[in-house]
Amino acid sequence: MHIAVITEYNPFHMGHEYQLSELRKCFPDACITAIMGGIFSQRGEPYITTPYIRAEAALICGADLVLELPFPFSCAPASIFARAGVEIAAKIGADILAFGSECGDIDKLKTTLKRLESDELKAIANGKENSHLSKTRAYAKAYYELYGEEVSDKPNDILALEYLRSINQGNYRIEPLTIKRLGDFKSGDNGYASATSIRKDFSDIGINALSGKVPASAENIYKSNLFGTDIEKLSSAVLLRLLSSEDDIAFSGGGLLNHIKAAAQSAMSISDLKINAATKRYTDAEISRCILYALLNVKRDDMDAPVNYTRLFAASARGRDILNRKLDIEIITKPSATHSLSDMAKQQYERTFAAERAFALCLNGKYEHLKQTPKVT
């Protein structure tokens, strides 16, 4: 049995450990593969530390194999993030895709998706969208009118629906499995602090913020390796790039890129830029992603492309057994192995390589930590 989870582990915390332990109870002999964002997160921000350190924490806490969800898919909106992750899961031969959700009910999630994709709901939602409501709000209002209940706006439920949609659209032979998420997705409770709250506390008080909020074995890894990242170190590059950024940047439509360019005129830093660009029309994540896509010249075609490669970050004996199989995706097993990639995979890796250089500028440590070899046990 091969189980895939699509994740960020930013950082790996008690909730992640709970998810893996629940999977292990049900499938004691399964290989659990984490398909993990490497450099920049879904929020358009650098991950809290390098992918190799985050992967090592996952490995010691129960994962068997950690592979990369490459840039720019790792920082994409939910639909692209999910599609790319599910595509990798299918290409490595996963039997089950496991994911957390606030709902915790796979049948309810399937019913919700079926309703959202119905022609009746689409017709009502399109009418509301034409009345100047955003697509998300139009669908939420239409859903309530038709079914008398709210469609969840919780982040893990949203991703869960996108995972199901991606499995259906790809006609993949992957069985979806959801595990109810414990704790609030922002603050966390019942002993399950959220990644968001942990990152905030780490920013405020440093490494001691992790005590009791991440597994002890992960904490030991982080204590000597968690450097933290600072996106403000990209400020000069971002502001300069926005002077000449092209109009076909990914997810910059509806005037977003021009709005950010205008906000950049009086900005002295990325923080200034985000404050100037803040508006009810765009979310913070949409603004952050657009800034990052503009810096690294990511086009919509790049987002729509299939995932041609992944990179090995960590593996146990079970994980190595998966790597020894014939897989439908190219895998970089060590930093020097990129020369053997196909042209399409190499082109995609070069974009990740550029993003990695930007990440290195954000890192409060040494660049050598991005040149690590996979952790193998």
Steps between C-alpha positions, in 0.01 A plus 500: 500500500628843404348811660572855384443821694541845343641737754712798600630406848570864572598382759410137576280514812283287729209496256724358228628235740140410588411461132794269430436295815134450402608381156754264657232352728282419199782400264795380712704371206428780253753740355396856583632752249486872575486716187631819658539854370869583485582869485200736501164431664140526383487843662778624271751508785830316560463190715627531855818306421658286227313204351765251613457598865120490477524161327730359767249600767224325304709187453584465868132556589351230278527576129683248281571709194506878451489631143477855375194680374710733282475874451284665366233239585589514870383860529201478267131549585322195639385360164852496348671396825263204526516406133880490501518305825243244386683466168824412681311257727363323193838492326670336800227236520316604817197286586353747752511877530456597865427856609376690800174692493294698745200298382654158554229327294599374153139436395396854593796641308408294193139621523613862532721470192220339300270789594762764416546348155127473422368698204221643718739651753735627229215685328397676821860577597582643156208739530623621836857532370371724222348715775855589612545231765827310498482143368556355848228709662262442209532123535462521880177699470361270230588194710312636802195587291483152348591281796428710811849461643833678480777359285814482715757774456754326724837456326534124544144439382567715193814301421315174564241591235778586257673167566175317421447712190854427379461125553176507300636717219814289465297178519763374744467168680564660837268455796448823700512478880445791736595535866327764709730788581549569869534858624412831338678567170615844618575473869469132583353354819477175699877470484512530120653837417468601135797560272387863466510561876833316536662713231370818662629396842835400349526844339424665837702296747720261305561127530338468845166557328510143372513334842192282551360595158708269283605139570809478720701322230417774249583768756848354542560534126362854489704619799824481306364560151200735510639827371182680401452690176446867424332592172591866554847410374342478153360853518748669266471223242120501513462877471746514212332209320157663525625792291511276194281200583300365207122476494464123458624412848311204649183586693549874452178565308216728594740789540698342785845544346434863406364558851823361651716701259322817607543409867873447440554860392513626859620182671842455658457134598277200442314586820433849364391349170251265664358779717460726196341219298261379772137507388181301554511394137817289535608269781841530663599166344400617150713812538798306640484241223478763228805680643696173499383398152599843367846474660561156347310562175253215544242481220159333499631240253756399762218429746295299250790275400522143632748434780803348329728435796519473875795501739586258779536663843488197734433126497474202734540137391131494399552819305802359318287205390266745324794674332619165363174456308440624147333838554339737251692808612867599496656521846807697602665288770801724561588862415749398229250279315320777308712442188312176435157665483305515176479840332147563631589400855823701488314811385259461790782439748679816385198702613518333841875569502434873452242495780754321718744786449232745611429281803871499585490881524215468752679241711655602831763231469756378251426421139674165542189375678321505163765268358429212736462142388182307586463353846495121455446252785 
